[in-house]
């Protein structure tokens, strides 16, 4: 099975339907797009030699709904946030770190 297998996409769709929360995202002055995202709070980032560097909030997007970039604005029920950077994009899901 490859990552482009439809079974992986269907599994991600189900996971986002169950664990995702509604949000809105936009890039610069473009229109707002409704999406479902999976938010993980208090993720510990590790540096060299497993040194703890910081704790961040990550947000995962389904690429079929939105391909996030640094600088995109995300509106969650908890407030408005700026996407700081991309952690990983496997072609199906993109994981990002929120600013602050």
C-alpha positions as CSV (number, residue, x, y, z in Angstrom):
1,X,0.0,0.0,0.0
2,X,1.3,3.4,-0.9
3,X,0.4,6.7,0.8
4,X,-1.5,7.6,-2.3
5,X,-3.8,4.6,-1.8
6,X,-7.5,5.6,-1.5
7,X,-7.7,3.6,1.7
8,X,-5.3,6.1,3.4
9,X,-7.4,9.0,2.2
10,X,-10.6,7.4,3.4
11,X,-9.0,6.7,6.8
12,X,-7.9,10.3,7.2
13,X,-11.3,11.6,6.2
14,X,-12.8,9.4,9.0
15,X,-10.3,10.6,11.6
16,X,-10.9,14.2,10.7
17,X,-14.7,13.7,10.9
18,X,-14.4,12.2,14.4
19,X,-11.5,14.2,15.9
20,X,-11.5,17.4,13.9
21,X,-13.0,20.6,14.9
22,X,-14.5,23.3,12.7
23,X,-12.3,26.2,11.8
24,X,-11.9,28.9,9.1
25,X,-8.6,29.7,7.3
26,X,-7.6,32.3,4.8
27,X,-4.4,33.5,3.0
28,X,-3.7,37.2,2.9
29,X,-6.8,39.0,1.6
30,X,-8.5,35.9,0.1
31,X,-11.9,34.7,1.1
32,X,-12.3,32.6,4.3
33,X,-12.5,28.8,3.7
34,X,-14.3,26.5,6.2
35,X,-12.1,23.5,7.2
36,X,-11.9,20.7,9.8
37,X,-8.6,20.6,11.6
38,X,-7.1,18.5,14.3
39,X,-5.5,20.6,17.0
40,X,-2.9,19.2,19.5
41,X,-1.9,21.5,22.4
42,X,1.3,21.4,24.4
43,X,3.4,19.4,21.9
44,X,7.0,19.3,23.1
45,X,9.6,20.0,20.5
46,X,13.0,18.4,20.9
47,X,16.3,19.7,19.8
48,X,19.7,18.0,19.4
49,X,20.4,15.2,21.9
50,X,16.6,15.2,22.9
51,X,16.8,18.5,24.6
52,X,13.4,20.1,25.2
53,X,13.2,23.3,23.3
54,X,9.6,24.5,23.6
55,X,6.0,23.5,23.7
56,X,3.8,24.4,20.7
57,X,0.3,24.0,19.4
58,X,0.1,22.0,16.2
59,X,-2.7,21.9,13.7
60,X,-3.3,19.3,11.0
61,X,-5.1,20.0,7.7
62,X,-6.5,17.6,5.1
63,X,-4.7,18.7,1.9
64,X,-8.0,18.2,0.0
65,X,-9.5,21.0,2.0
66,X,-6.6,23.4,2.4
67,X,-2.8,23.4,1.6
68,X,-1.5,25.6,4.5
69,X,1.4,27.9,4.2
70,X,3.3,30.0,6.8
71,X,1.4,33.2,7.3
72,X,-2.1,31.8,6.8
73,X,-4.6,33.0,9.4
74,X,-6.6,30.3,11.2
75,X,-9.8,31.1,13.2
76,X,-10.7,28.5,15.8
77,X,-13.3,28.7,18.6
78,X,-10.4,29.4,20.9
79,X,-9.3,32.5,18.9
80,X,-7.4,33.7,15.9
81,X,-3.9,32.4,15.1
82,X,-1.2,32.7,12.5
83,X,0.5,29.6,11.0
84,X,4.2,29.9,11.8
85,X,5.6,27.0,9.8
86,X,5.0,23.6,8.2
87,X,6.2,20.6,10.2
88,X,5.5,17.9,7.7
89,X,3.4,17.3,4.5
90,X,2.9,13.7,3.6
91,X,0.7,14.5,0.6
92,X,-2.6,13.8,2.4
93,X,-2.2,15.7,5.7
94,X,-0.1,18.8,6.5
95,X,0.9,19.5,10.1
96,X,1.7,23.1,11.0
97,X,2.8,25.0,14.1
98,X,0.8,28.0,15.3
99,X,2.6,31.2,16.1
100,X,3.0,31.9,19.8
